[in-house]
């Protein structure tokens, strides 16, 4: 768990889950509003509460880096969303071709 910058103490599980859920929905709201898709606060609250319950009871868990970074200054202030990425995949199927084009 992270150290809470306000209290100086380690987060309890409930605090971690709250930070992660709030971070997810803050990111989602910004994206939806930036793309003029119509943010529905009531629906978001229902979805956030459901997400909290599922994560808290470990029926659904984000990746470890999501638990570590979501809702922190890394994502909220610095915008370093790559901190949420656990891994990536790039096909090496055509690695021997000069341009990497598919045959």
Backbone as a printed PyTorch tensor [residue, N CA C, xyz], in Angstrom:
tensor([[[  0.8400,  -1.1910,   0.0000],
         [  0.0000,   0.0000,   0.0000],
         [  0.8770,   1.2430,   0.0000]],

        [[  0.2840,   2.3350,  -0.4040],
         [  0.9920,   3.6070,  -0.4860],
         [  0.9120,   4.3400,   0.8440]],

        [[  1.8070,   5.2820,   0.9980],
         [  1.7360,   6.1920,   2.1380],
         [  0.7760,   7.3160,   1.7450]],

        [[ -0.2170,   7.5610,   2.5850],
         [ -1.1600,   8.6490,   2.3430],
         [ -0.4280,   9.9590,   2.6000]],

        [[ -0.3240,  10.8390,   1.5810],
         [  0.4290,  12.0900,   1.7630],
         [ -0.1980,  13.0230,   2.8010]],

        [[ -1.4760,  12.8600,   3.0700],
         [ -2.1510,  13.7070,   4.0440],
         [ -1.8740,  13.2550,   5.4750]],

        [[ -1.9540,  11.9320,   5.6980],
         [ -1.8100,  11.4010,   7.0580],
         [ -0.3970,  10.9140,   7.3640]],

        [[  0.3760,  10.6000,   6.3170],
         [  1.7090,  10.0370,   6.5290],
         [  1.6750,   8.5680,   6.8980]],

        [[  0.4950,   7.9550,   6.8890],
         [  0.3410,   6.5420,   7.2480],
         [  0.0380,   5.7140,   6.0070]],

        [[  0.2750,   4.4140,   6.1080],
         [ -0.0410,   3.5180,   4.9980],
         [ -1.5470,   3.4400,   4.7970]],

        [[ -1.9320,   3.3200,   3.5330],
         [ -3.3470,   3.1510,   3.2030],
         [ -3.8560,   1.8170,   3.7350]],

        [[ -5.0780,   1.8050,   4.1900],
         [ -5.7980,   0.5600,   4.4420],
         [ -6.3980,   0.1280,   3.1040]],

        [[ -6.8180,  -1.1390,   2.9880],
         [ -7.3810,  -1.6480,   1.7340],
         [ -8.5350,  -0.7710,   1.2570]],

        [[ -9.4200,  -0.3690,   2.1650],
         [-10.5650,   0.4630,   1.7900],
         [-10.1030,   1.7890,   1.1900]],

        [[ -8.9960,   2.3340,   1.6840],
         [ -8.4670,   3.5970,   1.1550],
         [ -7.8660,   3.4060,  -0.2320]],

        [[ -7.1730,   2.2880,  -0.4170],
         [ -6.5990,   1.9760,  -1.7350],
         [ -7.7130,   1.8450,  -2.7690]],

        [[ -8.7510,   1.1010,  -2.4170],
         [ -9.8640,   0.8870,  -3.3400],
         [-10.5310,   2.2260,  -3.6620]],

        [[-10.7460,   3.0510,  -2.6730],
         [-11.3760,   4.3570,  -2.9070],
         [-10.5180,   5.2210,  -3.8310]],

        [[ -9.1990,   5.2410,  -3.6160],
         [ -8.3010,   6.0340,  -4.4600],
         [ -8.3510,   5.5440,  -5.9050]],

        [[ -8.3180,   4.2220,  -6.0870],
         [ -8.3150,   3.6360,  -7.4270],
         [ -9.6280,   3.9350,  -8.1510]],

        [[-10.7450,   3.7330,  -7.4790],
         [-12.0510,   3.9820,  -8.1070],
         [-12.2020,   5.4640,  -8.4370]],

        [[-11.8630,   6.3340,  -7.5020],
         [-11.9570,   7.7730,  -7.7750],
         [-11.0520,   8.1660,  -8.9350]],

        [[ -9.8490,   7.6000,  -8.9800],
         [ -8.9330,   7.8930, -10.0810],
         [ -9.4800,   7.4410, -11.4230]],

        [[-10.0720,   6.2470, -11.4530],
         [-10.6650,   5.7300, -12.7020],
         [-11.7720,   6.6390, -13.1970]],

        [[-12.6510,   7.0320, -12.2910],
         [-13.7960,   7.8280, -12.7190],
         [-13.4210,   9.2710, -13.0130]],

        [[-12.3850,   9.7900, -12.3630],
         [-11.8840,  11.1210, -12.7210],
         [-11.3360,  11.0990, -14.1420]],

        [[-10.5690,  10.0480, -14.4680],
         [-10.0100,   9.9170, -15.8070],
         [-11.1290,   9.7410, -16.8400]],

        [[-12.0960,   8.9090, -16.5120],
         [-13.2090,   8.6660, -17.4310],
         [-14.0200,   9.9340, -17.6670]],

        [[-14.3220,  10.6700, -16.5960],
         [-15.1010,  11.9000, -16.7430],
         [-14.3800,  12.9120, -17.6230]],

        [[-13.0700,  13.0810, -17.4070],
         [-12.3030,  14.0300, -18.2250],
         [-12.3520,  13.6340, -19.6970]],

        [[-12.1560,  12.3440, -19.9830],
         [-12.1530,  11.8920, -21.3740],
         [-13.5260,  12.1030, -22.0090]],

        [[-14.5740,  11.7420, -21.2990],
         [-15.9330,  11.8910, -21.8290],
         [-16.2590,  13.3530, -22.0720]],

        [[-15.9040,  14.2110, -21.1400],
         [-16.1900,  15.6360, -21.3190],
         [-15.3350,  16.2450, -22.4260]],

        [[-14.0640,  15.8560, -22.5050],
         [-13.1880,  16.3650, -23.5680],
         [-13.6940,  15.9740, -24.9540]],

        [[-14.4010,  14.8530, -25.0310],
         [-14.9060,  14.3680, -26.3150],
         [-16.4020,  14.6170, -26.4980]],

        [[-16.9510,  15.4840, -25.6370],
         [-18.3580,  15.9120, -25.7320],
         [-19.3170,  14.7250, -25.8440]],

        [[-19.1310,  13.7170, -24.9900],
         [-19.9560,  12.5170, -25.0590],
         [-21.0680,  12.4920, -24.0210]],

        [[-21.1320,  13.4890, -23.1580],
         [-22.2240,  13.5820, -22.2000],
         [-21.9990,  12.7740, -20.9370]],

        [[-21.4310,  13.3800, -19.9330],
         [-21.1670,  12.7370, -18.6510],
         [-22.4550,  12.6420, -17.8520]],

        [[-22.7600,  11.4650, -17.3390],
         [-23.9480,  11.2330, -16.5230],
         [-23.4860,  10.9650, -15.0950]],

        [[-23.5440,  11.9900, -14.2380],
         [-23.0350,  11.8840, -12.8710],
         [-23.7580,  10.8010, -12.0680]],

        [[-25.0740,  10.7040, -12.2220],
         [-25.8290,   9.6940, -11.4740],
         [-25.4050,   8.2780, -11.8630]],

        [[-25.2670,   8.0280, -13.1560],
         [-24.8310,   6.7060, -13.6100],
         [-23.3980,   6.4380, -13.1610]],

        [[-22.5690,   7.4540, -13.2330],
         [-21.1760,   7.2810, -12.8050],
         [-21.1020,   6.9180, -11.3260]],

        [[-21.9250,   7.5490, -10.5010],
         [-21.9410,   7.2340,  -9.0710],
         [-22.3410,   5.7740,  -8.8410]],

        [[-23.3750,   5.3070,  -9.5500],
         [-23.8090,   3.9170,  -9.4240],
         [-22.6970,   2.9680,  -9.8530]],

        [[-22.0650,   3.2760, -10.9890],
         [-21.0010,   2.4180, -11.5000],
         [-19.7940,   2.4210, -10.5640]],

        [[-19.4610,   3.5820, -10.0190],
         [-18.3210,   3.6860,  -9.1110],
         [-18.5700,   2.8860,  -7.8350]],

        [[-19.7780,   2.9470,  -7.3220],
         [-20.1050,   2.1820,  -6.1210],
         [-20.0140,   0.6790,  -6.3860]],

        [[-20.5020,   0.2620,  -7.5410],
         [-20.4080,  -1.1530,  -7.9010],
         [-18.9470,  -1.5650,  -8.0650]],

        [[-18.1620,  -0.7230,  -8.7320],
         [-16.7420,  -1.0170,  -8.9150],
         [-16.0430,  -1.1260,  -7.5630]],

        [[-16.3420,  -0.2070,  -6.6490],
         [-15.7420,  -0.2370,  -5.3170],
         [-16.0490,  -1.5730,  -4.6360]],

        [[-17.3130,  -1.9790,  -4.6410],
         [-17.7010,  -3.2210,  -3.9750],
         [-17.0060,  -4.4300,  -4.5910]],

        [[-16.9020,  -4.4520,  -5.9030],
         [-16.2690,  -5.5960,  -6.5710],
         [-14.7710,  -5.6580,  -6.2950]],

        [[-14.1040,  -4.5020,  -6.3060],
         [-12.6750,  -4.5030,  -6.0000],
         [-12.4660,  -4.8360,  -4.5220]],

        [[-13.2350,  -4.1940,  -3.6480],
         [-13.0670,  -4.4060,  -2.2080],
         [-13.2020,  -5.8860,  -1.8460]],

        [[-14.1560,  -6.5640,  -2.4740],
         [-14.3720,  -7.9820,  -2.1830],
         [-13.5190,  -8.9010,  -3.0700]],

        [[-12.6540,  -8.3050,  -3.8820],
         [-11.7150,  -9.0130,  -4.7590],
         [-12.4080,  -9.9030,  -5.7810]],

        [[-13.5810,  -9.4780,  -6.2310],
         [-14.2660, -10.1600,  -7.3280],
         [-13.7340,  -9.6550,  -8.6640]],

        [[-13.1340,  -8.4890,  -8.6280],
         [-12.5100,  -7.8730,  -9.7950],
         [-11.3400,  -7.0530,  -9.2690]],

        [[-10.1990,  -7.1650,  -9.9010],
         [ -9.0440,  -6.3620,  -9.4950],
         [ -8.3720,  -5.7600, -10.7150]],

        [[ -8.0170,  -4.4880, -10.6360],
         [ -7.2000,  -3.9090, -11.6980],
         [ -5.7840,  -4.4880, -11.6010]],

        [[ -4.9580,  -4.2690, -12.5940],
         [ -3.5790,  -4.7640, -12.5100],
         [ -2.8550,  -4.1130, -11.3270]],

        [[ -1.7860,  -4.7420, -10.8910],
         [ -1.0290,  -4.2340,  -9.7510],
         [ -0.5790,  -2.7990,  -9.9060]],

        [[ -0.1290,  -2.4430, -11.0910],
         [  0.2910,  -1.0560, -11.2990],
         [ -0.8900,  -0.1020, -11.2380]],

        [[ -2.0670,  -0.5880, -11.6070],
         [ -3.2620,   0.2310, -11.4570],
         [ -3.5690,   0.4810,  -9.9980]],

        [[ -3.4050,  -0.5480,  -9.1670],
         [ -3.6020,  -0.3750,  -7.7270],
         [ -2.5470,   0.5780,  -7.1500]],

        [[ -1.3560,   0.5260,  -7.6890],
         [ -0.2540,   1.3320,  -7.1840],
         [ -0.3610,   2.7980,  -7.6200]],

        [[ -0.7080,   3.0490,  -8.8850],
         [ -0.5980,   4.4040,  -9.4240],
         [ -1.9130,   5.1460,  -9.6100]],

        [[ -3.0220,   4.4510,  -9.8320],
         [ -4.2810,   5.1280, -10.1500],
         [ -4.7200,   6.0450,  -9.0120]],

        [[ -5.0620,   7.2600,  -9.3860],
         [ -5.5530,   8.2220,  -8.4070],
         [ -4.4720,   8.8990,  -7.5930]],

        [[ -3.2230,   8.7250,  -7.9840],
         [ -2.1160,   9.3870,  -7.2890],
         [ -1.6700,  10.5990,  -8.0950]],

        [[ -0.6930,  11.3020,  -7.5790],
         [ -0.1710,  12.4630,  -8.3020],
         [  0.4490,  12.0640,  -9.6400]],

        [[  0.8800,  10.8030,  -9.7740],
         [  1.4250,  10.3470, -11.0650],
         [  0.4110,  10.5050, -12.1860]],

        [[ -0.8310,  10.1060, -11.9220],
         [ -1.8550,  10.1870, -12.9640],
         [ -2.6490,  11.4890, -12.8730]],

        [[ -2.9590,  11.9290, -11.6650],
         [ -3.8390,  13.0870, -11.4880],
         [ -3.1460,  14.4040, -11.8350]],

        [[ -1.9000,  14.5670, -11.4320],
         [ -1.2070,  15.8380, -11.6300],
         [ -0.1960,  15.7980, -12.7710]],

        [[  0.5500,  14.7080, -12.8450],
         [  1.6160,  14.6310, -13.8420],
         [  1.1570,  14.0130, -15.1530]],

        [[  0.0140,  13.3340, -15.1520],
         [ -0.5070,  12.7310, -16.3770],
         [  0.3390,  11.5920, -16.9100]],

        [[  1.0540,  10.9060, -16.0420],
         [  1.9060,   9.7930, -16.4690],
         [  1.1010,   8.4990, -16.4770]],

        [[  0.2280,   8.3870, -17.4660],
         [ -0.6540,   7.2270, -17.5340],
         [  0.0830,   5.9600, -17.9330]],

        [[  1.2900,   6.0850, -18.4550],
         [  2.1010,   4.9020, -18.7560],
         [  2.4220,   4.1340, -17.4820]],

        [[  2.3450,   4.8020, -16.3270],
         [  2.5810,   4.1250, -15.0480],
         [  1.5260,   3.0520, -14.7790]],

        [[  0.4060,   3.1120, -15.4950],
         [ -0.6630,   2.1290, -15.3220],
         [ -0.4530,   0.8920, -16.1870]],

        [[  0.4810,   0.9470, -17.1230],
         [  0.6750,  -0.1180, -18.0930],
         [  1.5980,  -1.1910, -17.5350]],

        [[  1.1070,  -2.4170, -17.4420],
         [  1.9160,  -3.5230, -16.9550],
         [  2.8350,  -4.0940, -18.0300]],

        [[  2.3290,  -4.1960, -19.2430],
         [  3.1060,  -4.8170, -20.2960],
         [  2.5360,  -4.4100, -21.6450]],

        [[  3.2280,  -4.8000, -22.6840],
         [  2.7800,  -4.5020, -24.0430],
         [  3.1460,  -5.6820, -24.9360]],

        [[  2.5960,  -5.6880, -26.1320],
         [  2.8510,  -6.7640, -27.0700],
         [  3.0880,  -6.1630, -28.4470]],

        [[  4.1170,  -6.6290, -29.0980],
         [  4.3880,  -6.2600, -30.4790],
         [  4.6880,  -7.5570, -31.2160]],

        [[  4.0090,  -7.7660, -32.3210],
         [  4.2190,  -8.9840, -33.0830],
         [  5.6080,  -8.9770, -33.7260]],

        [[  6.2500, -10.1150, -33.6910],
         [  7.5420, -10.2800, -34.3710],
         [  7.3850, -11.1730, -35.6000]],

        [[  6.1420, -11.3600, -36.0410],
         [  5.8670, -12.2430, -37.1630],
         [  6.6800, -11.8680, -38.3970]],

        [[  6.8180, -10.5850, -38.6620],
         [  7.5110, -10.1270, -39.8710],
         [  8.7990,  -9.3990, -39.5340]],

        [[  9.4590,  -9.8000, -38.4990],
         [ 10.6600,  -9.0950, -38.0630],
         [ 11.7840,  -9.1770, -39.1010]],

        [[ 11.7620, -10.2150, -39.9370],
         [ 12.8130, -10.3880, -40.9260],
         [ 12.6550,  -9.5170, -42.1620]],

        [[ 11.4960,  -8.8770, -42.3540],
         [ 11.3120,  -8.0490, -43.5330],
         [ 11.8100,  -6.6360, -43.2570]],

        [[ 12.2350,  -5.9800, -44.2900],
         [ 12.8200,  -4.6410, -44.1520],
         [ 11.8060,  -3.6370, -43.6100]],

        [[ 10.6130,  -3.5920, -44.1640],
         [  9.6020,  -2.6440, -43.7450],
         [  8.6980,  -3.1990, -42.6530]],

        [[  8.7400,  -4.5130, -42.4310],
         [  7.8470,  -5.1180, -41.4570],
         [  6.4280,  -5.2800, -41.9780]],

        [[  6.2480,  -5.1100, -43.3160],
         [  4.9180,  -5.2690, -43.8990],
         [  4.5090,  -6.7330, -43.8710]],

        [[  3.2130,  -6.9230, -43.7700],
         [  2.6940,  -8.2830, -43.8430],
         [  2.7780,  -8.7730, -45.2750]],

        [[  3.1040, -10.0650, -45.4840],
         [  3.2020, -10.6110, -46.8600],
         [  1.8670, -10.6140, -47.5550]]])
